[in-house]
Amino acid sequence: MKALEQEIKELIISSLSLEDIGVDDIDADAPLFIEGLGLDSIDALELGLALQKRYGVTMNGDKEDMRARFASVTALATFVASQQRAGQASA
């Protein structure tokens, strides 16, 4: 899971053009929005698209589901891993 968290941190930095932030500057358990990295709703859309392209995940769900998935890098990694397992199980 740590490798996936590192990949997601790199994806956040590259897809959102966070030039002044390095992978080690992002706490995997810190909030991504408001506090922590301070991302906004536009960042969420861009990050969601990047995750879809990179990992083939689908971002369906209600507002609360999305909020929980994007809570932190750890939450995103858990979501991506579960989507990948579900995809392998149905293949």
C-alpha positions as CSV (number, residue, x, y, z in Angstrom):
1,M,0.0,0.0,0.0
2,K,2.9,2.3,0.7
3,A,4.0,2.1,-2.9
4,L,0.5,3.0,-4.1
5,E,0.5,6.0,-1.7
6,Q,3.8,7.2,-3.1
7,E,2.4,6.9,-6.7
8,I,-0.7,8.8,-5.7
9,K,1.4,11.6,-4.0
10,E,3.4,11.9,-7.3
11,L,0.2,12.0,-9.3
12,I,-1.2,14.7,-7.0
13,I,1.9,16.8,-7.5
14,S,2.1,16.3,-11.3
15,S,-1.6,16.6,-12.1
16,L,-2.1,19.7,-10.0
17,S,1.2,21.3,-10.8
18,L,2.2,21.7,-7.2
19,E,5.7,22.8,-7.9
20,D,6.7,23.8,-4.4
21,I,5.7,20.5,-2.8
22,G,7.6,17.2,-2.8
23,V,6.4,13.7,-2.1
24,D,7.9,13.8,1.4
25,D,5.9,17.0,2.1
26,I,2.6,15.2,1.8
27,D,1.4,13.4,4.9
28,A,-0.5,10.3,3.7
29,D,-3.0,10.7,6.6
30,A,-3.4,14.5,6.4
31,P,-6.6,15.9,4.9
32,L,-6.3,16.9,1.2
33,F,-8.9,19.6,1.3
34,I,-9.2,22.8,3.4
35,E,-6.6,21.8,5.9
36,G,-3.5,19.8,4.9
37,L,-2.8,20.4,1.2
38,G,-5.7,22.9,1.0
39,L,-7.1,21.6,-2.3
40,D,-10.4,22.8,-3.7
41,S,-13.2,21.4,-5.8
42,I,-11.5,22.1,-9.1
43,D,-8.4,20.3,-7.8
44,A,-10.7,17.3,-6.9
45,L,-12.0,17.2,-10.4
46,E,-8.5,17.3,-11.9
47,L,-7.3,14.7,-9.5
48,G,-10.3,12.5,-10.1
49,L,-9.6,12.6,-13.9
50,A,-5.9,11.8,-13.3
51,L,-6.9,8.8,-11.1
52,Q,-9.3,7.5,-13.7
53,K,-6.7,7.8,-16.5
54,R,-3.8,6.2,-14.4
55,Y,-5.7,3.5,-12.6
56,G,-8.9,3.0,-14.6
57,V,-11.1,3.6,-11.5
58,T,-14.6,4.9,-11.7
59,M,-15.6,7.8,-9.5
60,N,-19.3,7.0,-9.0
61,G,-21.0,7.7,-5.7
62,D,-22.8,10.4,-3.8
63,K,-21.2,13.4,-2.2
64,E,-20.4,11.7,1.1
65,D,-18.7,8.7,-0.7
66,M,-16.6,11.1,-2.7
67,R,-15.7,13.1,0.3
68,A,-14.6,9.9,2.1
69,R,-12.5,8.7,-0.8
70,F,-10.7,12.0,-1.2
71,A,-10.1,12.5,2.5
72,S,-6.4,11.7,2.4
73,V,-3.8,10.0,0.3
74,T,-4.4,6.9,2.4
75,A,-8.1,7.0,1.7
76,L,-7.4,7.4,-2.0
77,A,-5.0,4.5,-2.0
78,T,-7.5,2.3,-0.2
79,F,-10.1,3.2,-2.8
80,V,-7.9,2.6,-5.8
81,A,-6.7,-0.8,-4.4
82,S,-10.3,-1.9,-3.8
83,Q,-11.3,-0.9,-7.3
84,Q,-8.3,-2.8,-8.7
85,R,-9.2,-5.9,-6.7
86,A,-12.8,-5.6,-7.8
87,G,-11.7,-5.3,-11.5
88,Q,-9.5,-8.4,-11.2
89,A,-12.3,-10.4,-9.5
90,S,-14.7,-9.6,-12.4
91,A,-12.1,-10.4,-15.1
